[in-house]
């Protein structure tokens, strides 16, 4: 069992990036250039390491290896992005690794790339890279190359030694449990042992809605590997624990005005096996609410009129201020009901919602988060 925090420290001890390890201050796959650069690095590391894992560490200063952290990355559909754009795609896992000196909302991102043994290439054009391009690592750089020889395996022994030196032990496990219980004692922190080996700590703020128990501000740590899952104060989740699994179902509150309803969005399941292995799998559960088209047309037109007032800086009545809070979710629901132009309206509204109030901007980001999860699935 690899302690991912130790693994990151061992990787950073190499100081310079190389053919099996890259480091980044941050990544942003919300736009084409960011997606393209990330795919290029994944492609290059996979091709340069046909028989061993390779890694990208995110949240580290390039010049002095200072661990500054990044925001928690909740996009569990990164493999879907890889599969969509790469031929012979490697298996890619993004994990959020906490470090004691970082604030609670910061982690270090660890991308682990497991190759297939075949040449990985771009499946189609993206940004300035052409479909069919093949990348390799040349020192610390990911470069396009023409190849006609067998890929050499130069790193397997080095990576194996690094992974072996990052194995967990009882001291690291106990320290991790005690640190978590101390840090999250505000929300009744708990732990559970699975299969006599794995330890999961968790804590969350409990609330009851119509006799159903939800949690927000949920922190979950798989202590053995220092892997963290996190759900913010804006999230509502249920937790189900059995002898061999820890299941989290994330809900989203959608609807118009007083007709809101909780809909299942995504399931994350940590499954534990008897052979000291575990898996973390996510599954989209979301079924968008469907509305009568005539009613929806009326709501959509009313929302467009409200948006025009917002763009023109006109004053709102008290009722219109309340309706304005429904603008992001209204455009989202309309788009999910095949009002295709509603997504353009939602994107257009972003700067105006941000300028109007922080609350409206948070509601916009929540709608975009739901949309992103549905899109990548």
N, C-alpha and C positions, 0 to 999 in steps of 0.2 A: 504494500500500500504506500503510494508516494505522497509525501507531505508537500503540497504544491507551494507552500511558502518557502520551504527549504529549496525546492527545485528552482524557484525564481532567484533566490540568493546565489545558488551555484551557477546559474546561467549568467547572472550579472558579474560574477567573479571573473568571467572570461574577458571582461572589460569591453573588448571590441566585438561588434557584430561579425558574424561569420556565415558560413554556408548552411548551418543548421539552426541559427538563432538570429532573430532580429528584434529590435526594441523601438518603440514609438512613444512620443509624448502623448499622443492621442490619435484616434482614428474617427472618421465620420463617414458612415456609409448611407447617409440620408440624401446624398446627391451623387451625380454620375462620376465626377472626378474622384471623390472619396471611395466609391465602390470600385472603380477601375484600379486605383492604386492598391487597394486591399487585395483584390483578386490577383493582381500581378505578383504581389509578394507571396501569396499562398501558392500560386502556380510555380514560382521559382523555387520555393523551399521544398515543395513536394517533389519536383523533378531532380533537385540536387541531393535528395535523401531518399533513395528508392527503398531502403531496408530499415530505416529507423525514423522515429518521430522527429519533428522539427517544431520550433516554437517561435511565437511572437509575444513579447512582453510589452504591455501597454500601460503607460502611467509613469514613465521613467525619463528623466532628463538625459539628453543624448551626450552631453559633454562630460558629466561627472557621475552618472549612474544614480543620481539622487532620486529616491522613490517618493514621488509627489502624489501619485494616485490619479484616478479619473472617476467620473460619476459611474454609479452602478449601471451596467449595460443589461437591459431586460429583453433584448431581442433574441429570443430562442430559435428564430427561424434562419439563422445564419447558414445552416447547411443547405436550406432551400435556395439561397442566393448562390452558393457555390455550385450546386447542381444545375442551376439555370444557365450559368455562364461558362462553366468549365467542362471540357471533355475528359473522361477518366478522372472524375473529381475525387480528391482525397476526402477522408473523413475528418471533419473539422469541428472542434469543440471549443467554445468560449466559456471560460470560468471566471468568476469574480472572487478574488483572493484578498481577504482582509489582512491588514498589517497593524500591529498595536499602536504605532505612532500616528496613524492616519485618522482623521475625523470619521465619525460613523458613516457619513454619506460618501466616503471615498474608499476605493478599492484599487487593486492592481489587476488589470485584465490579462489573462493567460490564454493564448490561442494555441492549442495543440493540433498539429497536422499529421495525420496518419496516412501515408501514401498507399497507393494500390499496386505499385511496381510498374505501372505503365506511364507513358509520357502524357503529362497533363498539358492541355492547350486551351486557349480561349475558344469557346464555341461560337461566339458572334461578336460583332463590333461593340465596343463600349468606350466612350470618351474618345481618346486619340489612339487607342489600341485596336488592331484589326482582328477579326475572327481568324482562327488558325495560328495566331502568334504563340510561340513557345518561349518561356522564360526560365533562366537558370540563375543561381547565385554566383556572382563573381566577387569573392570577398564579402564585403558588406552591401553590395549593390545587387539588385534584381535586374538582369539584363536580358533582352531578346537575343536568341542565338539560333543559328542553323546548325543542326547536328546530323552526323551520319555514323556515329560510333555508339557503342553500348555505354549506358550511364555507369559511372564508377561509384563504388560504395566506399567512401573515405571516412565516414563519420560514425558508423555503427558502434564501434568499441568506445569511442569518446562519449556518445550519448548514453550508452548502457552504463558507463561508470558514473556519469552525472546522476542518472535515475537511481542507481543503487545507493549512492551516497545521500539520496533524498528520502530514503525509506522512513516511515513513521516509527515511533517507539512509545512506550507507556508514559514516559515523562512528557513528551510533546502532547499526547492525548489528554492527560490529566490537567496540564497547564491550560490547554485549550478550553476544557470544560469549566474550570474555575474562573478563567478570564471572562467567558461568556456569561456565566451566572452572576458575576459581579457587575459586568457592564450593563446587563439588561434586567436587573432586579426590579426595575420600575414596572414591568408588565409580567410578573410571575414567571420568570424564566424557568424552563424545564429541560430535562434531558431524557433520552431513551436509548437503550442499548439494543441493537439488532444483531441477530445471529451470533451473539456472544463476542462480537468483534467491533462492529461499527457503532459509533456514538453520534447521535444527532441531538443538538441543542436547539431550542426554539422559544420564542416569546412573541407576544402580540397583544394589541389592545382589543379587548372583547367588546362587542356590542350585539344587542338582540333586536332583530327586525322581524316583526310578525312571527314570533316564536322560533325564528331560525337564528342560529348563532353565526356571526361573522367576525373576522378579525382584520384589523388594519395595522399599519406599522409593524409588519411581521418580519422578524429576523430569523433565519434558519441557517445553521452551520453544520456541515458534515465535518466533524472535528478531525477525523482521521486524515483527511486530505486538505483541510483548511479551505474548503469550498463554501461559498456563501450564496444563499438565495435571499432576496429582499423584496418586500412589498411595501409601498409607501403609505402615508396617511390617506392618500386618495384611493387606494385599492381596497376592495372588499373580497376576502377569501374565506373559504371553509377549509378545515383541516381534518383529515381522516387518517388515523394511525392504526395499522394492524401489526401482526408479528413480523412480517417481512416487507412492509412498504410504508412509506410516508407520502401521503397524497394531498396536494393542494389544488383546489379548484378556484380559479379567479372569476369573479363576477363583474359585470358592468351594469350600471343603473341607467336605463334608457327609457325614453318616453317623452310625452308632451305634457308640460305643466303638472297637473295632479295625477296623471295616469302613468307615472313611472313604474317600472318593473325591473327586477333583477334578472339578468340573463347570464347563463354560463358562458364564459369567454374561452378559457383555456385550462387544461389540466396538466399539472406537473407532477410526475410520480417518480420517487426515488425507490427503486426496488433492490433488495439485498438478497444475495444468493449464499448458499452454504459453502461455496468454494472461495470465500473472501473477495468476491467481486460484487460490484454494484453498477446500476445503470440509472441515468437521469433522462427521462423521456418526457416530451411535451406533446400534447395533442389538442388541436383546436376543437372546441365544442360549440362554437358560436353559431346560432341560427338567427339571422336578423329578423326583427319584428316586421310583420307585413301589415299594411294599412290600406283602407279603401282609397283607390286612386283619386276619386273626386275630392274626398276630404283632404288628402295629401296635397293636391294641387292648390287648394285654398290656403293651407298652412304654408306651403312653399312661397306662394305669391305674397302673403302677409310678411313672411320673413325677409323676402327680397326688398319690400318697401321699408322695413325696419333697417335693413343694411344700408339702403340709400341715405336714410337720415343720419346713420352713423358716419358714413363716408363724407357727408356734407357738413358735419359738425353741428347739426341741428339739435335743439333741446328735446328731451324725452319726458313724457308723463311718468307718473309713478308706475302705472301698469306696463308701460313700454319698457321701463328699466327692468322689470321682472321678466318680460318676454325676451329681452336681450340676452338673458342668461341661457335661454334655450336655443339661441342661434346656432352655436357649433353643433349640438346634438341633432338639431332639426335638419341641417344640411347633411349630416352623416346618415340619418335615417332615410332622407330622400334619396341619397346616392345608393344606399343599400336596397332601395325599392325601385332602382333602375332610372332615377332622375340623373342621368349621367353628367349634366352640366352643374349639378349641385357641388361636386367635388372642386370644380374651378372656383365657385363662389366661396367655398370654405377656405381655400388657399388665399384667395384675394382678401378675405376678411382678416387674415392674421395680423398685419400691422395695426389695423384699426382697433381690434380687440385688445391688443397689447397696450396701445396708447390710452384706451378708455379705462381699464382697470386690471390689476393683477389677477383678480378672481376670474374675469372673462378670459384672460390669456391661459390660465390653468385649465379652464373648461375646454378651450381650443386644443391644448396639448393632449388632454384626455381623449378627445375625439380622434385626433391624429394617431394616438397610440393604438386605439382599437382598429383603426383603418390599416395601420402598418401590420399588425398581427394577422388580420384577415388577408391582406395582400400577399404576404410571404407564405401563407399556407395554401 
